[in-house]
Amino acid sequence: MPPIAITPPNEENSTSDLTVAGIEHSLSKTAPSVFKSATNANGTTLSDHLTDGPANENKFPKGISTPLAELDASLLNISLTSSPRPVPALGSPEMASQKVCTDHMIQAKWTVEHGWAAPSLQPFGPISLMPTASCLHYATECFEGMKLYRGHDGKLRLFRPQLNCNRMLVSTNRIALPAFPPTELLKLIVKLCATDGAKWLPKDRPGSFLYIRPTMIASDPALGVQRPKEALLFVILTCFPAMDGSPTGLKLLASKDDMVRAWPGGFGYAKVGANYGPSLVAQGEARALGYDQILWLFGETCNVTEAGASNFFVVWKTRDGNTQIVTAPLDERIILDGITRRSVLELARTRLVAGSANLELPAVEIVERKFTMHEIEEAANEGRLIEAFAAGTAFFIAPVGHIHFRGGDVKVPMKEGEGGQYTSVIKRWLKGIMWGQEQHEWGFVVDEE
Ligand SMILES: *Cc1c(COP(=O)(O)O)cnc(C)c1O
């Protein structure tokens, strides 16, 4: 569609317009050249950038008399640390603390006058902000969560990283942070992983990973409530324990009717910090009562949405006897479009439905629809509930064993130590792709330095 056909959104309202047109409009104001030339010269639209696929080079001429500089990974300034730190031992308290980061970080600054300055790869360390900085007051912050995997074949891999970079753009756009070409962010992430991967994920630790946290904050020192005029992008790599292995399965506490995580018209679909702070009271209560996570319900009908910061799946039989894998839909935009969720659905649609080649388990139907806690209870009472699991980068694929819902307990059948067979097979496939046992286009190999 030529840009001419897009009705330009009203200036002030442009950030609340999350259509492709709205995002393009916002892009044109914050990082114009890639997307402008993309739409003008090639007829490509933002939706083309928001697809999965290899990190294709920007095909578009750079910097043609644009007022603002775009984020450009080729301008990276590199300064390596002179005080490298030790790598914590596997299973050590440091490893579990989630405080230990690798030797380096990426930073890039943006201002409304100049756009993106040259990014830098620099020693990991504190950042300095004015006490008036926008992000400290107005939650102008968003982030991504990814992992760098040390494969069993010795290679370093990312998992569908282009999707994280695309989603980061959706999140920045929701909170008036500047746009950027997602492929440039990906190149910066890859460079950081290539620099620190060899030391921090040594080859003698196959099956291990680092957590990657791309973040953007509004660093604007003006206290007024307004679109920020300065921002900082940074990327850090953090040591992280594996969290998917509870032998009895996750215990979930369904949220009470006095608290919701997200609502239509809100921002539940964006990975913005504002979604997480307010969920910590409920999460703390759940932990104190011996549960692992909150299962967030929505509305009087108790629709099931997400489990903590993971998407949620059930496997059940319908009363007609069909086996289904069910998860909540994205259309209301109250749940996060998880990359693990997508991957589970895509794998299941090609490998677990009737007619799939080499079916490993009885065929299932894959269903994205609203479903309620009452349906889960009914399925459990009628012996139709088969499995449940949480899916996300942090928890990976974590079997759910138990859900407490308003005074009652739902037990999810699962074999001790394993989870159910659908959960196990999906987890095995994903692990194979992430750690290189299966060669798959979703595994993105990082060449080490
Ligand atoms: C990050 C996140 C997920 C999982 O997304 P992945 O891309 O699979 O890691 C699910 N729900 C919420 C609320 C999240 O923040």
The ligand as a Gaussian input file, in Angstrom:
#p B3LYP/6-31G(d) Opt

LIG

0 1
 C        7.560000     -11.867000      28.240000
 C        6.180000     -12.303000      28.560000
 C        5.639000     -13.500000      28.069000
 C        6.430000     -14.507000      27.307000
 O        6.886000     -14.027000      26.084000
 P        8.083000     -14.784000      25.355000
 O        8.308000     -13.978000      24.135000
 O        7.610000     -16.154000      25.071000
 O        9.226000     -14.773000      26.300000
 C        4.307000     -13.777000      28.338000
 N        3.552000     -12.941000      29.065000
 C        4.041000     -11.785000      29.568000
 C        3.148000     -10.910000      30.360000
 C        5.372000     -11.445000      29.339000
 O        5.852000     -10.324000      29.868000

